[in-house]
Amino acid sequence: MPESRPLLLTGGTVITGDPLLGDWQNADVLIGGTVIVGIGPGLLTAAGDDDMIVIDCAGTLVLPAAADFTAPHAGATLTPGRSADIAVLRLADTPGTPAGAIPARGTHLDILLNAGHVRLYNGQPLDTAGTAGPAPEGEPAHDPEHPFLGMWVDDNDFVRQELLPDGRYDEARGDRPSAYQGRYWITGDRIDYLDDLGFWAFGEFQDGILHHAGYRFTRR
C-alpha cells in the first residue's frame, strides 16, 4: 500500500488501552506514516479530502498489537503520536467456515500493522520489506497569549485551522466552514486535539511549521 497516503481503519470496535481516551463500539483509527495520527468516531468524513486508503473493519476488534491485559496501564496503547502497531481481529468466522472444531479453521487475526506497515492482510502475510509522547492527562490551563495561537493554513489553502484563545479550535476545509471543531492542548512543541465528534488527533510544531495529519501548516 502506498506509504504517502494515510490509512484509515474504519468501523471496528476500538480498544485503545489508554484510560484517557477510552474505547469505542464503532470508531476509526487513522495512520500516517509510522504513527497513529487520529482515533475515534467521525474520521471517515475526511477520507475523500485526504485521499485516505480506507479499510472496512466492521465486525472486528481493533487493539494494540502488543496488548498486555494483565497490566493494562503498562502495555502499548492506541494513542495519537504512538507507533502504529495494531492488530485487527475478526469476531466471527468468515462465511462458509464449517461449524465446530476443525484442524484448518485459520486465524482470527485479520490485519497486523507494525509501525504503520501492513504485515498481515485478510489473514495472509504480505511481502513488505519519531514517536511523540501520550496525550496530556487532565485539562491544563490555556494560555490566551500563547505564541502558537492564531490561524494556521496548509500549503494549498485547503485546510484552515484557527487555534482560539479559549482552548478551542475551528477548522475549515475547502468551502466547508467549521468542518471540525473541538478542544486542544499545547504541551511544548506538541498539540493534542479532542474533536467534538469524539476523536483524538495530534500535531507537532517544528521551525514555524505545524505538522498535523499529513499536512504542513504555516501561520497567517
N, C-alpha and C positions, 0 to 999 in steps of 0.2 A: 504494500500500500504506500502511496506517495507520502514521504515524511514532511513535505512542505504544507500539506493540508491538515487541518485539525481533524481529529477523530472523535465522534460522539457515540457513546453507548447510551441508547435511549430506551426508556420504558421498563427497565428492570427494577426489582426490589433492591435498594441500595443500603448496604450495611457499611457505614464509614469507619467504625471503631473509634471515632472522635466524639467524646461526650459533649463538646460544644456544638458540633454540627448536628448530631443525632442521626437518625435513619429515616428512610422514606419507603413507602409501599410502592410508589411509582415515581421514578426520577431519572435524571440523566447525569452522565459523567463525561466531561469534555477534556480531551487530552491534546496538548500542544507540544510537539517535540517529545521530550523525555518526561515531562511533568504533567500533573493534573492542573488544569487552569480554571475549571469551574465544576460545580457539583450541585445538584438539586433539581427541582421541577422547573420547567419553562425554558430550558436551554434550546430545545428543538426549534423554537420560534426563530432563532437566528441562524439556522442551518444553511438556508439559502444565501443570506448575506455574507457568511464567512466561508462559503464553499466547503462545508464540512463533509467528511465521509461519515455517513450515518449507518450504524449497525443496530437493527431492531433487537432489543434484549427482553421483549415481553415474555413473561413466563420463566424468567431466570432470576438468580440471586447474584448480585454484583458485590464483591467484597475484596479486601486486601489479599493479595496472593500469599502473603506470609502472616495471615491472621493467627493470633495466639489467644484462644478463648479461655485458657487457664490464667492469663494475665492480661485482661482486655485493655488496660491503660498503658501497657508496656510494649505492645506489638505495633506492627505497621498500621497506618490509617489511610483512608481516602480523604486527604485534606488538600485544598488548593496550595500549590507550591511544592508538594511532596512528589517523589518519584512515582511515575505511573506504573506501579506493579499491581496488576489487577487480575483477579480470577472471576470468570463468569460461569456459573453453574446452572445447568438445566434442572428444573424442579420435578420433571417427569420424563419418562422415556419418550423417544421420538415415535410418531405414529408408525404402526406396523411392527413394533417390537413385541415379540411373544411375551405373554404373561408368565409370571413365576420365575424361578431361579434357572438361568441358562448360563453356560460357560462363557459365551461370547457376547454378553449384554453390552459391553462397551462402557465408556466413561461418561459421567455426567459433567465432566469439565469440558465446557464448550469452547471457551475462549480464554487464552492466557496471554497477558501482556507483561513484558519486562522492560522497564524504563521506556515505556511508550511503544516498544516494538512488539508486534503481534507474533508470538511464538507458536500459538496453537489456535486454529480456527475450525469451527464445526467439528471439534473433537480430534482434528488431524494436525500433526506438526507441520509447520511451514519452514521452508529453507531460507532462513533470514540470517544473514551473517552481519550544573549549578543549582542545587536544591535549596529553596528557601525554607525558613522555619515555619512552625504551625501558626494558625490564626491566633490572634491575641485572645486571652481569656478575659471574661468580664467586659465591661464597656469603659475604656479610658476616656478621660476628659478631652474635649475637642478644643483645639487652639484656633479661634476665629481669625487669627492673623498668621497662620502657618504659611510658609513661603510656597508650598505646593498647591495652595488653593487657587481656584480660577478655572478658566475654560481650557480644556485640552482637546486638540483636534488631530486626527490621524493624517497620514501623508496625502490621502486622496480627498480630504474634506468630507468623507462619508460619515464617520463617527465623530460626534462632538459631545464630549463628556465634561460636565461642569461639576467641580467639587465645591460645594457651598459651605459657608462658614458654620452652619449649624450641624455639620456632620452628615449631611445628606448629599447624594449625587443625583444628577439628572442627565441622562444620556439620550441624545437624538441620533437617529440613523437615517440617512438619506432624507426623504420628505416626511419621516415619521418623528414628530417632536415627542419627547418624553417616552421613547420606546422602552427604556429601562430606568427605574428609579429605586433608590434604597439608601442604606446607611453605609458608611465607610469608616475605616480606622487607619491612620498612618502611624507606623512604628519604624523610625529610622528611615530607610530607603524603601520600605515595603508598604503597600496599601492593600487592605483586605476589604472586600465588598460583601454585603449581605443584601441581595436584591429583594424587593417587596414580593416578587414571585416565589421566593423561598430558597433560591440557590446562592451558593457562595462562589466567589472568584477572587483573584489576587492580581497584583501588578508590582512592578519594581521601577523605581526612579534611578536612572543612570545617566550622568552627564547631561542633565537637562531634558532627557527623553523619558517618557513614561511607556514602559513595555507592558502590555496587557492583552491577553487572549490573542496573541499573534499580531497585534497592531503596534505601531510606533506612533506615539502622540507627542506633539510639541505644544507648548502653551501659547495661546493667542491673547 
